[in-house]
Amino acid sequence: MQYQNEISHQLARRQTLRQFRAGLVQKDTICDAEFILVTASKYHGHLADYPCPICGSEDLRVVLWVYGDEIGRAAGSARSEEEIEQLVKNGRQATVHTVEVCPTCKWNHLLKAETATAS
Ligand SMILES: [Zn+2]
């Protein structure tokens, strides 16, 4: 499997964090992860190798979320790397969103979006 067309959202993330630290953004507007996202991050995600930028929790998770017309009912769900590999074999492609989620404070942010295809 290979990833192409990566669009990084690190800049937007840094801006949000800067605005939060400057007191320009309320915590509850950026720490608003829905129940399904938090749950998916626990079951399908993996631990980030850095703490939550908002609350410092070591339980910060990174989860992959897949989209696309070609992957049928899997679209709009959280998947492991192995599952995505299965989804895109036979020439299909999927858009994969890498999202960080903090189960403690509900912080969540899109890190990058990219296209997965069979290699
Ligand atoms: Zn947190």
Backbone and ligand atoms as CSV (ligand in chain L), in Angstrom:
chain,resi,resn,atom,element,x,y,z
A,1,MET,N,N,0.846,-1.193,0.000
A,1,MET,CA,C,0.000,0.000,0.000
A,1,MET,C,C,0.883,1.245,0.000
A,2,GLN,N,N,0.426,2.259,-0.710
A,2,GLN,CA,C,1.168,3.513,-0.686
A,2,GLN,C,C,0.234,4.696,-0.460
A,3,TYR,N,N,0.800,5.745,0.067
A,3,TYR,CA,C,0.047,6.975,0.300
A,3,TYR,C,C,0.517,8.052,-0.668
A,4,GLN,N,N,-0.460,8.792,-1.211
A,4,GLN,CA,C,-0.135,9.875,-2.140
A,4,GLN,C,C,-0.945,11.114,-1.778
A,5,ASN,N,N,-0.581,12.223,-2.411
A,5,ASN,CA,C,-1.359,13.468,-2.298
A,5,ASN,C,C,-1.537,13.914,-0.851
A,6,GLU,N,N,-0.494,13.812,-0.073
A,6,GLU,CA,C,-0.632,14.202,1.333
A,6,GLU,C,C,-0.897,15.701,1.478
A,7,ILE,N,N,-1.919,15.994,2.273
A,7,ILE,CA,C,-2.195,17.385,2.631
A,7,ILE,C,C,-2.031,17.494,4.140
A,8,SER,N,N,-1.022,18.239,4.546
A,8,SER,CA,C,-0.774,18.388,5.977
A,8,SER,C,C,-1.682,19.450,6.576
A,9,HIS,N,N,-2.163,19.188,7.767
A,9,HIS,CA,C,-2.975,20.180,8.479
A,9,HIS,C,C,-2.244,20.676,9.729
A,10,GLN,N,N,-0.928,20.487,9.726
A,10,GLN,CA,C,-0.135,20.899,10.888
A,10,GLN,C,C,-0.178,22.413,11.113
A,11,LEU,N,N,-0.233,23.149,10.014
A,11,LEU,CA,C,-0.240,24.603,10.149
A,11,LEU,C,C,-1.517,25.073,10.853
A,12,ALA,N,N,-2.654,24.551,10.407
A,12,ALA,CA,C,-3.930,24.905,11.035
A,12,ALA,C,C,-3.934,24.482,12.501
A,13,ARG,N,N,-3.342,23.318,12.764
A,13,ARG,CA,C,-3.278,22.823,14.144
A,13,ARG,C,C,-2.467,23.783,15.017
A,14,ARG,N,N,-1.313,24.181,14.488
A,14,ARG,CA,C,-0.467,25.096,15.267
A,14,ARG,C,C,-1.170,26.423,15.519
A,15,GLN,N,N,-1.904,26.901,14.494
A,15,GLN,CA,C,-2.633,28.159,14.659
A,15,GLN,C,C,-3.705,28.034,15.734
A,16,THR,N,N,-4.430,26.931,15.719
A,16,THR,CA,C,-5.475,26.708,16.727
A,16,THR,C,C,-4.861,26.694,18.123
A,17,LEU,N,N,-3.736,25.983,18.259
A,17,LEU,CA,C,-3.097,25.886,19.579
A,17,LEU,C,C,-2.576,27.257,20.036
A,18,ARG,N,N,-2.053,28.023,19.075
A,18,ARG,CA,C,-1.543,29.347,19.427
A,18,ARG,C,C,-2.688,30.243,19.898
A,19,GLN,N,N,-3.810,30.169,19.183
A,19,GLN,CA,C,-4.969,30.982,19.571
A,19,GLN,C,C,-5.508,30.565,20.930
A,20,PHE,N,N,-5.491,29.246,21.191
A,20,PHE,CA,C,-5.958,28.759,22.486
A,20,PHE,C,C,-5.061,29.296,23.603
A,21,ARG,N,N,-3.747,29.197,23.396
A,21,ARG,CA,C,-2.809,29.646,24.441
A,21,ARG,C,C,-2.886,31.152,24.660
A,22,ALA,N,N,-3.268,31.869,23.597
A,22,ALA,CA,C,-3.401,33.320,23.717
A,22,ALA,C,C,-4.757,33.720,24.296
A,23,GLY,N,N,-5.585,32.730,24.571
A,23,GLY,CA,C,-6.892,33.010,25.162
A,23,GLY,C,C,-7.941,33.464,24.166
A,24,LEU,N,N,-7.675,33.257,22.873
A,24,LEU,CA,C,-8.599,33.711,21.831
A,24,LEU,C,C,-9.635,32.652,21.472
A,25,VAL,N,N,-9.400,31.423,21.903
A,25,VAL,CA,C,-10.314,30.329,21.593
A,25,VAL,C,C,-10.670,29.619,22.891
A,26,GLN,N,N,-11.962,29.362,23.080
A,26,GLN,CA,C,-12.407,28.652,24.272
A,26,GLN,C,C,-12.073,27.165,24.168
A,27,LYS,N,N,-11.738,26.576,25.303
A,27,LYS,CA,C,-11.378,25.153,25.313
A,27,LYS,C,C,-12.508,24.279,24.777
A,28,ASP,N,N,-13.753,24.585,25.130
A,28,ASP,CA,C,-14.839,23.682,24.718
A,28,ASP,C,C,-15.146,23.751,23.225
A,29,THR,N,N,-14.598,24.738,22.516
A,29,THR,CA,C,-14.808,24.764,21.072
A,29,THR,C,C,-13.766,23.926,20.335
A,30,ILE,N,N,-12.654,23.625,20.970
A,30,ILE,CA,C,-11.628,22.795,20.320
A,30,ILE,C,C,-11.533,21.413,20.962
A,31,CYS,N,N,-12.063,21.256,22.166
A,31,CYS,CA,C,-12.063,19.953,22.830
A,31,CYS,C,C,-13.481,19.408,22.763
A,32,ASP,N,N,-13.864,19.017,21.548
A,32,ASP,CA,C,-15.259,18.676,21.293
A,32,ASP,C,C,-15.414,17.326,20.587
A,33,ALA,N,N,-14.468,16.415,20.819
A,33,ALA,CA,C,-14.534,15.111,20.144
A,33,ALA,C,C,-15.835,14.403,20.485
A,34,GLU,N,N,-16.501,13.905,19.448
A,34,GLU,CA,C,-17.731,13.168,19.675
A,34,GLU,C,C,-17.418,11.798,20.267
A,35,PHE,N,N,-18.437,11.236,20.909
A,35,PHE,CA,C,-18.275,9.934,21.560
A,35,PHE,C,C,-17.693,8.891,20.603
A,36,ILE,N,N,-18.200,8.848,19.370
A,36,ILE,CA,C,-17.765,7.813,18.432
A,36,ILE,C,C,-16.284,7.987,18.069
A,37,LEU,N,N,-15.846,9.227,17.996
A,37,LEU,CA,C,-14.434,9.474,17.666
A,37,LEU,C,C,-13.524,9.031,18.813
A,38,VAL,N,N,-13.928,9.344,20.043
A,38,VAL,CA,C,-13.138,8.930,21.207
A,38,VAL,C,C,-13.093,7.398,21.301
A,39,THR,N,N,-14.259,6.775,21.103
A,39,THR,CA,C,-14.322,5.315,21.175
A,39,THR,C,C,-13.466,4.675,20.089
A,40,ALA,N,N,-13.589,5.193,18.857
A,40,ALA,CA,C,-12.804,4.652,17.746
A,40,ALA,C,C,-11.308,4.806,18.003
A,41,SER,N,N,-10.927,5.918,18.611
A,41,SER,CA,C,-9.501,6.136,18.867
A,41,SER,C,C,-8.950,5.135,19.870
A,42,LYS,N,N,-9.827,4.669,20.782
A,42,LYS,CA,C,-9.387,3.687,21.775
A,42,LYS,C,C,-9.232,2.297,21.167
A,43,TYR,N,N,-10.170,1.951,20.263
A,43,TYR,CA,C,-10.164,0.595,19.714
A,43,TYR,C,C,-9.330,0.440,18.456
A,44,HIS,N,N,-9.284,1.493,17.633
A,44,HIS,CA,C,-8.580,1.383,16.361
A,44,HIS,C,C,-7.318,2.234,16.308
A,45,GLY,N,N,-7.165,3.146,17.245
A,45,GLY,CA,C,-6.027,4.051,17.195
A,45,GLY,C,C,-4.822,3.482,17.926
A,46,HIS,N,N,-3.731,4.243,17.870
A,46,HIS,CA,C,-2.549,3.887,18.648
A,46,HIS,C,C,-2.103,5.115,19.428
A,47,LEU,N,N,-1.310,4.886,20.450
A,47,LEU,CA,C,-0.854,6.001,21.267
A,47,LEU,C,C,0.063,6.904,20.452
A,48,ALA,N,N,-0.115,8.204,20.595
A,48,ALA,CA,C,0.802,9.154,19.970
A,48,ALA,C,C,2.117,9.117,20.745
A,49,ASP,N,N,3.210,9.519,20.108
A,49,ASP,CA,C,4.484,9.502,20.831
A,49,ASP,C,C,4.786,10.868,21.440
A,50,TYR,N,N,3.737,11.619,21.723
A,50,TYR,CA,C,3.869,12.917,22.390
A,50,TYR,C,C,2.581,13.132,23.183
A,51,PRO,N,N,2.638,13.971,24.203
A,51,PRO,CA,C,1.445,14.178,25.042
A,51,PRO,C,C,0.425,15.102,24.387
A,52,CYS,N,N,-0.793,15.100,24.924
A,52,CYS,CA,C,-1.848,15.987,24.435
A,52,CYS,C,C,-1.401,17.444,24.562
A,53,PRO,N,N,-1.536,18.233,23.479
A,53,PRO,CA,C,-1.080,19.628,23.535
A,53,PRO,C,C,-1.951,20.513,24.412
A,54,ILE,N,N,-3.127,20.035,24.779
A,54,ILE,CA,C,-4.028,20.842,25.611
A,54,ILE,C,C,-3.898,20.480,27.084
A,55,CYS,N,N,-4.054,19.195,27.418
A,55,CYS,CA,C,-4.095,18.805,28.837
A,55,CYS,C,C,-2.851,18.044,29.280
A,56,GLY,N,N,-1.960,17.689,28.345
A,56,GLY,CA,C,-0.736,17.000,28.729
A,56,GLY,C,C,-0.901,15.508,28.961
A,57,SER,N,N,-2.094,14.966,28.707
A,57,SER,CA,C,-2.324,13.535,28.913
A,57,SER,C,C,-1.411,12.693,28.023
A,58,GLU,N,N,-0.916,11.597,28.600
A,58,GLU,CA,C,-0.075,10.669,27.837
A,58,GLU,C,C,-0.937,9.682,27.043
A,59,ASP,N,N,-2.239,9.828,27.158
A,59,ASP,CA,C,-3.170,8.897,26.508
A,59,ASP,C,C,-3.631,9.422,25.140
A,60,LEU,N,N,-2.946,10.414,24.616
A,60,LEU,CA,C,-3.300,10.969,23.302
A,60,LEU,C,C,-3.195,9.880,22.240
A,61,ARG,N,N,-4.214,9.804,21.385
A,61,ARG,CA,C,-4.247,8.750,20.369
A,61,ARG,C,C,-4.305,9.298,18.962
A,62,VAL,N,N,-3.826,8.477,18.034
A,62,VAL,CA,C,-3.880,8.804,16.616
A,62,VAL,C,C,-4.709,7.721,15.944
A,63,VAL,N,N,-5.726,8.139,15.213
A,63,VAL,CA,C,-6.616,7.172,14.587
A,63,VAL,C,C,-6.756,7.499,13.104
A,64,LEU,N,N,-6.898,6.443,12.288
A,64,LEU,CA,C,-7.052,6.601,10.846
A,64,LEU,C,C,-8.524,6.454,10.491
A,65,TRP,N,N,-9.034,7.405,9.722
A,65,TRP,CA,C,-10.436,7.438,9.353
A,65,TRP,C,C,-10.504,7.375,7.834
A,66,VAL,N,N,-11.315,6.476,7.279
A,66,VAL,CA,C,-11.312,6.307,5.819
A,66,VAL,C,C,-12.592,6.831,5.169
A,67,TYR,N,N,-12.420,7.372,3.969
A,67,TYR,CA,C,-13.529,7.900,3.180
A,67,TYR,C,C,-13.343,7.471,1.732
A,68,GLY,N,N,-14.433,7.560,0.956
A,68,GLY,CA,C,-14.291,7.323,-0.479
A,68,GLY,C,C,-15.414,6.478,-1.035
A,69,ASP,N,N,-15.765,6.743,-2.302
A,69,ASP,CA,C,-16.851,6.030,-2.970
A,69,ASP,C,C,-16.487,4.581,-3.253
A,70,GLU,N,N,-15.189,4.300,-3.363
A,70,GLU,CA,C,-14.782,2.985,-3.848
A,70,GLU,C,C,-14.670,1.926,-2.752
A,71,ILE,N,N,-14.863,2.318,-1.505
A,71,ILE,CA,C,-14.682,1.345,-0.416
A,71,ILE,C,C,-15.998,0.981,0.273
A,72,GLY,N,N,-17.096,1.335,-0.374
A,72,GLY,CA,C,-18.413,0.896,0.093
A,72,GLY,C,C,-18.741,1.303,1.517
A,73,ARG,N,N,-19.224,0.334,2.263
A,73,ARG,CA,C,-19.720,0.637,3.604
A,73,ARG,C,C,-18.628,0.981,4.603
A,74,ALA,N,N,-17.377,0.740,4.222
A,74,ALA,CA,C,-16.269,1.088,5.122
A,74,ALA,C,C,-16.066,2.600,5.200
A,75,ALA,N,N,-16.601,3.322,4.204
A,75,ALA,CA,C,-16.402,4.778,4.182
A,75,ALA,C,C,-16.973,5.422,5.436
A,76,GLY,N,N,-16.222,6.321,6.011
A,76,GLY,CA,C,-16.680,7.021,7.200
A,76,GLY,C,C,-16.462,6.253,8.482
A,77,SER,N,N,-15.497,5.335,8.483
A,77,SER,CA,C,-15.228,4.581,9.707
A,77,SER,C,C,-13.738,4.591,10.023
A,78,ALA,N,N,-13.416,4.247,11.261
A,78,ALA,CA,C,-12.022,4.156,11.692
A,78,ALA,C,C,-11.482,2.780,11.327
A,79,ARG,N,N,-10.231,2.732,10.857
A,79,ARG,CA,C,-9.648,1.466,10.408
A,79,ARG,C,C,-8.186,1.382,10.801
A,80,SER,N,N,-7.720,0.154,10.953
A,80,SER,CA,C,-6.289,-0.037,11.184
A,80,SER,C,C,-5.574,0.017,9.840
A,81,GLU,N,N,-4.264,0.168,9.911
A,81,GLU,CA,C,-3.441,0.183,8.694
A,81,GLU,C,C,-3.668,-1.096,7.876
A,82,GLU,N,N,-3.768,-2.245,8.556
A,82,GLU,CA,C,-3.960,-3.525,7.878
A,82,GLU,C,C,-5.313,-3.576,7.164
A,83,GLU,N,N,-6.329,-3.052,7.829
A,83,GLU,CA,C,-7.659,-3.048,7.211
A,83,GLU,C,C,-7.687,-2.148,5.984
A,84,ILE,N,N,-7.012,-1.020,6.061
A,84,ILE,CA,C,-6.976,-0.111,4.908
A,84,ILE,C,C,-6.277,-0.797,3.740
A,85,GLU,N,N,-5.244,-1.543,4.053
A,85,GLU,CA,C,-4.533,-2.275,3.008
A,85,GLU,C,C,-5.488,-3.239,2.284
A,86,GLN,N,N,-6.341,-3.899,3.031
A,86,GLN,CA,C,-7.334,-4.795,2.431
A,86,GLN,C,C,-8.345,-4.022,1.582
A,87,LEU,N,N,-8.744,-2.847,2.087
A,87,LEU,CA,C,-9.765,-2.060,1.390
A,87,LEU,C,C,-9.305,-1.575,0.025
A,88,VAL,N,N,-8.025,-1.261,-0.104
A,88,VAL,CA,C,-7.557,-0.645,-1.352
A,88,VAL,C,C,-6.916,-1.638,-2.319
A,89,LYS,N,N,-6.897,-2.921,-1.945
A,89,LYS,CA,C,-6.347,-3.863,-2.917
A,89,LYS,C,C,-7.321,-3.983,-4.091
A,90,ASN,N,N,-6.933,-4.573,-5.160
A,90,ASN,CA,C,-7.744,-4.641,-6.375
A,90,ASN,C,C,-7.974,-3.264,-6.992
A,91,GLY,N,N,-7.033,-2.382,-6.786
A,91,GLY,CA,C,-7.086,-1.111,-7.505
A,91,GLY,C,C,-8.001,-0.048,-6.941
A,92,ARG,N,N,-8.627,-0.320,-5.801
A,92,ARG,CA,C,-9.466,0.725,-5.216
A,92,ARG,C,C,-8.595,1.751,-4.508
A,93,GLN,N,N,-9.158,2.914,-4.285
A,93,GLN,CA,C,-8.436,3.894,-3.486
A,93,GLN,C,C,-9.350,4.488,-2.421
A,94,ALA,N,N,-8.736,5.002,-1.373
A,94,ALA,CA,C,-9.493,5.582,-0.268
A,94,ALA,C,C,-8.767,6.818,0.226
A,95,THR,N,N,-9.536,7.761,0.743
A,95,THR,CA,C,-8.944,8.923,1.389
A,95,THR,C,C,-8.790,8.593,2.872
A,96,VAL,N,N,-7.599,8.783,3.393
A,96,VAL,CA,C,-7.336,8.456,4.790
A,96,VAL,C,C,-7.044,9.736,5.570
A,97,HIS,N,N,-7.818,9.961,6.593
A,97,HIS,CA,C,-7.573,11.098,7.479
A,97,HIS,C,C,-6.875,10.596,8.738
A,98,THR,N,N,-5.754,11.192,9.062
A,98,THR,CA,C,-5.067,10.887,10.307
A,98,THR,C,C,-5.489,11.944,11.330
A,99,VAL,N,N,-6.120,11.483,12.401
A,99,VAL,CA,C,-6.712,12.399,13.380
A,99,VAL,C,C,-6.133,12.116,14.755
A,100,GLU,N,N,-5.771,13.161,15.498
A,100,GLU,CA,C,-5.357,12.932,16.880
A,100,GLU,C,C,-6.521,13.252,17.798
A,101,VAL,N,N,-6.667,12.401,18.804
A,101,VAL,CA,C,-7.807,12.493,19.716
A,101,VAL,C,C,-7.325,12.279,21.145
A,102,CYS,N,N,-7.746,13.149,22.046
A,102,CYS,CA,C,-7.407,12.955,23.459
A,102,CYS,C,C,-8.662,12.506,24.203
A,103,PRO,N,N,-8.679,11.248,24.684
A,103,PRO,CA,C,-9.855,10.764,25.424
A,103,PRO,C,C,-10.063,11.519,26.738
A,104,THR,N,N,-9.035,12.159,27.245
A,104,THR,CA,C,-9.134,12.847,28.532
A,104,THR,C,C,-9.863,14.188,28.414
A,105,CYS,N,N,-9.382,15.055,27.508
A,105,CYS,CA,C,-9.976,16.394,27.412
A,105,CYS,C,C,-10.812,16.576,26.155
A,106,LYS,N,N,-10.849,15.548,25.269
A,106,LYS,CA,C,-11.644,15.569,24.037
A,106,LYS,C,C,-11.039,16.448,22.924
A,107,TRP,N,N,-9.793,16.887,23.115
A,107,TRP,CA,C,-9.105,17.589,22.020
A,107,TRP,C,C,-9.034,16.668,20.806
A,108,ASN,N,N,-9.276,17.213,19.615
A,108,ASN,CA,C,-9.124,16.426,18.394
A,108,ASN,C,C,-8.759,17.355,17.257
A,109,HIS,N,N,-7.908,16.864,16.367
A,109,HIS,CA,C,-7.534,17.674,15.215
A,109,HIS,C,C,-7.071,16.784,14.080
A,110,LEU,N,N,-7.451,17.158,12.868
A,110,LEU,CA,C,-6.971,16.468,11.680
A,110,LEU,C,C,-5.493,16.805,11.493
A,111,LEU,N,N,-4.661,15.772,11.337
A,111,LEU,CA,C,-3.234,15.996,11.133
A,111,LEU,C,C,-2.876,16.025,9.654
A,112,LYS,N,N,-3.439,15.066,8.921
A,112,LYS,CA,C,-3.181,15.043,7.487
A,112,LYS,C,C,-4.250,14.217,6.771
A,113,ALA,N,N,-4.392,14.505,5.484
A,113,ALA,CA,C,-5.291,13.737,4.626
A,113,ALA,C,C,-4.457,13.225,3.464
A,114,GLU,N,N,-4.665,11.976,3.073
A,114,GLU,CA,C,-3.903,11.434,1.956
A,114,GLU,C,C,-4.699,10.333,1.276
A,115,THR,N,N,-4.246,9.962,0.099
A,115,THR,CA,C,-4.924,8.938,-0.689
A,115,THR,C,C,-4.147,7.636,-0.582
A,116,ALA,N,N,-4.836,6.566,-0.198
A,116,ALA,CA,C,-4.195,5.251,-0.108
A,116,ALA,C,C,-4.553,4.437,-1.338
A,117,THR,N,N,-3.536,3.812,-1.943
A,117,THR,CA,C,-3.762,2.905,-3.070
A,117,THR,C,C,-2.880,1.679,-2.876
A,118,ALA,N,N,-3.232,0.610,-3.572
A,118,ALA,CA,C,-2.383,-0.578,-3.532
A,118,ALA,C,C,-1.060,-0.244,-4.207
A,119,SER,N,N,0.026,-0.773,-3.690
A,119,SER,CA,C,1.324,-0.452,-4.293
A,119,SER,C,C,1.688,-1.510,-5.327
L,1,ZN,ZN,ZN,-6.047,16.253,26.324
